[in-house]
């Protein structure tokens, strides 16, 4: 049996996207030098929303792209099935830009390590800054986000689910606790 708790509702979700976009603009002294890259799938949608929020506030169209890290993952070895490849779609030169890498949840850091490797194969940015909607802890690699929507410390029997209208029909962040049979909470 699982229990689910809503941590962020739709209004809080929108406020968090707006705040992240303002923090990105402030740290980079405007939007002229940045490019935004979202990690497929929910990082892609979050990156689009941040890009739109920056356009609304700064009136600057920030170059945007999506990154598929499937072939860079270190957990594909030993799997019998072929990975499902999606496309990397970055139609601008990342060299010399301050790249804002966007993902929904930061957990062990392995997804971000894979994304960094994929980005470096595409060019040499001036910097890569990490923006995540939720940081849940439990890092296995020395990776820290530059911009965090919400820190939600979790235990090993919990997971974070970021729901987005584009894929799930609603915007919310859920904390799901897995309860073993016979366990009392």
Legacy VTK file of the C-alpha trace (Angstrom):
# vtk DataFile Version 3.0
C-alpha trace
ASCII
DATASET POLYDATA
POINTS 185 float
0.000 0.000 0.000
1.249 3.491 -0.799
0.364 6.851 0.680
0.463 9.995 -1.430
0.849 13.560 -0.207
0.584 16.597 -2.487
3.588 18.834 -1.763
3.041 21.444 -4.498
-0.312 22.228 -6.143
-0.905 23.870 -9.546
-0.641 27.451 -8.216
2.548 26.654 -6.325
3.903 24.953 -9.435
3.418 28.111 -11.510
4.967 30.299 -8.793
7.989 27.990 -8.616
8.571 28.174 -12.389
8.391 31.971 -12.208
10.806 32.121 -9.271
13.298 29.807 -10.990
13.223 31.968 -14.128
13.866 35.140 -12.098
16.769 33.501 -10.228
18.308 32.398 -13.534
18.005 35.929 -14.977
19.473 37.498 -11.853
22.474 35.164 -11.610
23.270 35.630 -15.304
22.699 39.417 -15.265
19.991 39.123 -17.894
19.052 36.557 -20.498
21.291 37.550 -23.413
24.078 35.009 -22.727
22.016 31.961 -21.775
20.660 28.937 -23.568
18.226 26.506 -21.979
18.397 22.727 -22.392
15.784 20.396 -20.915
16.441 16.728 -20.229
13.707 14.620 -21.814
10.870 14.286 -20.799
9.693 16.392 -17.876
12.887 18.454 -17.811
12.070 19.350 -21.403
8.624 20.670 -20.462
9.982 22.544 -17.435
12.686 24.115 -19.592
10.034 25.306 -22.063
8.057 26.912 -19.247
11.147 28.614 -17.830
12.051 29.843 -21.311
8.538 31.315 -21.737
8.710 32.945 -18.284
12.044 34.564 -19.210
10.557 35.830 -22.480
7.589 37.300 -20.570
9.739 39.141 -18.041
12.819 40.082 -20.101
11.372 40.232 -23.624
14.342 38.097 -24.754
13.809 34.862 -26.667
16.268 32.451 -25.079
17.613 29.646 -27.314
16.000 26.396 -26.243
16.753 22.727 -26.819
16.024 19.242 -25.574
18.525 16.562 -24.678
18.115 12.784 -24.836
20.651 11.126 -22.531
19.646 7.494 -23.155
22.951 6.417 -24.701
24.947 8.184 -21.974
23.288 6.383 -19.051
25.441 4.039 -16.973
22.522 1.772 -16.040
21.911 0.354 -19.533
24.609 -2.299 -19.286
23.190 -5.736 -18.726
19.689 -4.917 -19.922
18.302 -7.341 -22.446
15.950 -4.913 -24.170
17.057 -2.145 -26.474
16.734 1.378 -25.028
14.067 3.620 -26.551
15.871 6.499 -28.155
14.305 9.922 -28.433
15.891 12.870 -30.170
18.281 15.503 -28.995
17.043 18.732 -30.494
19.444 21.623 -29.874
19.411 23.869 -32.923
21.892 26.463 -31.685
25.605 26.451 -30.944
26.104 25.963 -27.210
29.747 27.031 -27.407
30.361 30.118 -25.304
26.824 30.198 -23.871
25.791 29.889 -20.238
23.704 26.741 -20.524
20.885 26.205 -18.056
20.363 22.439 -17.831
16.850 21.661 -16.548
15.439 18.485 -14.989
12.445 17.703 -12.823
14.001 15.756 -9.920
17.599 15.636 -8.694
18.234 12.351 -6.899
21.488 10.362 -7.206
23.077 12.707 -9.750
23.566 10.007 -12.383
21.093 11.537 -14.857
22.872 14.891 -14.598
26.292 13.260 -15.090
24.957 11.654 -18.265
23.552 14.992 -19.439
26.871 16.755 -18.808
28.664 14.163 -20.932
26.099 14.558 -23.718
26.370 18.371 -23.648
30.161 18.323 -23.801
29.923 16.214 -26.954
27.942 19.075 -28.539
30.288 21.963 -27.758
32.050 23.905 -25.052
29.696 26.190 -23.152
31.002 29.074 -21.038
29.221 27.430 -18.090
26.599 24.816 -17.316
24.187 25.682 -14.527
21.709 23.144 -13.182
18.064 24.005 -12.486
15.842 21.346 -10.910
12.259 21.532 -9.779
12.799 19.205 -6.804
15.983 18.157 -5.000
15.218 15.060 -2.948
18.734 14.295 -1.696
20.484 10.882 -1.748
23.354 11.971 -4.008
25.787 9.313 -5.241
27.869 11.791 -7.225
29.190 15.245 -6.265
26.497 17.179 -8.114
24.626 20.182 -6.717
21.905 22.241 -8.366
22.404 25.978 -8.896
18.654 26.603 -8.890
16.185 24.508 -6.869
12.422 24.874 -6.931
11.929 22.966 -3.674
14.101 20.804 -1.444
12.137 17.760 -0.312
14.247 15.415 1.827
13.088 11.842 1.320
13.741 8.439 2.832
14.599 5.313 0.859
10.946 4.161 0.889
9.715 7.396 -0.692
9.698 8.817 -4.181
8.852 12.134 -5.756
6.478 12.370 -8.688
6.413 15.615 -10.664
3.154 15.754 -12.584
2.857 18.081 -15.558
-0.138 19.039 -17.654
1.706 18.053 -20.852
2.082 14.418 -19.759
-0.209 13.911 -16.759
-3.093 16.337 -17.207
-2.224 18.403 -14.115
0.619 20.272 -12.437
1.602 18.976 -9.001
4.429 17.454 -6.990
3.582 14.338 -5.012
5.477 12.564 -2.242
4.724 8.848 -2.426
5.578 6.647 0.541
5.736 2.898 -0.048
4.478 1.016 2.977
5.352 -2.649 3.317
2.573 -5.030 4.260
2.254 -5.193 8.050
4.242 -1.980 8.566
2.602 0.605 10.789
2.935 4.340 10.067
LINES 1 186
185 0 1 2 3 4 5 6 7 8 9 10 11 12 13 14 15 16 17 18 19 20 21 22 23 24 25 26 27 28 29 30 31 32 33 34 35 36 37 38 39 40 41 42 43 44 45 46 47 48 49 50 51 52 53 54 55 56 57 58 59 60 61 62 63 64 65 66 67 68 69 70 71 72 73 74 75 76 77 78 79 80 81 82 83 84 85 86 87 88 89 90 91 92 93 94 95 96 97 98 99 100 101 102 103 104 105 106 107 108 109 110 111 112 113 114 115 116 117 118 119 120 121 122 123 124 125 126 127 128 129 130 131 132 133 134 135 136 137 138 139 140 141 142 143 144 145 146 147 148 149 150 151 152 153 154 155 156 157 158 159 160 161 162 163 164 165 166 167 168 169 170 171 172 173 174 175 176 177 178 179 180 181 182 183 184
